[in-house]
Amino acid sequence: MDKTFTETQGHAPFDWNRWLDRAVLENPSSDEFQMAYGKANQWVTCAVGNQCAIIPRNLHDGSGGEPQDRELRNLGMRFMHNIQNGEWGSAKYTLLQIEQRSAVLIEEELGKLNKGLNDPGPVVS
């Protein structure tokens, strides 16, 4: 469970924090921008995709792994728009919000798993 969704889909993880730190200091080249926008524009490789794979996602509806959580989904869309518009500082802030929301969702999912492991189920007489 320690893999990112990106990794479970056969892609290498991408360090968005590192990329954005560099972009803030020195505007990316056109090629670097296109690469980043291409990643930000797909659920598998965007900032949301680079979070833990345990986060519930829509996998069988053609959405490419869109998160089921509305708040996280909206943050992912905002992040993509931040990248598209070259708003590097805003993208860093949105990434922080994505990480914080993801932490809440991960904790919830782990709680469900732990409850299932500790719940012996119905007692049969």
C-alpha positions, 0 to 999 in steps of 0.5 A: 500500500505504499505505492502511488497510484502512478506506480500501480499504473506502470508510470514512474512517480513524479516529484511535483514539489521539486519541479515546482520549486525549480519552476518558481526560481527559473521559469521552465523551458517550453519543453519542460512546461509541455511535459509538466502540463501533459502530466498534470492533465492526466489523473494517473500522472498528476499531483493526485495520481502521485498520492497513495494508491489506497485513495478510492478512484474511479477505475472502470468508467474511462476517467483514468483514475479520477478520485471519488472524493469530490474535494480531492477531484476539485483540487486536482482540477485546480492544480492542472489549471495552475500548471496550465496557466504557469501559476507556480506558487499557486500550484505549490499551494494547491499541491499542499492542499492535495497532500493534506486532503490525501492524508485524510482519505488515506487515514480513513481507508486505513481505518476501514481496513483495520476495522475489517481486520479486527472485526471477527464478523458474525458469530455463528452458533 
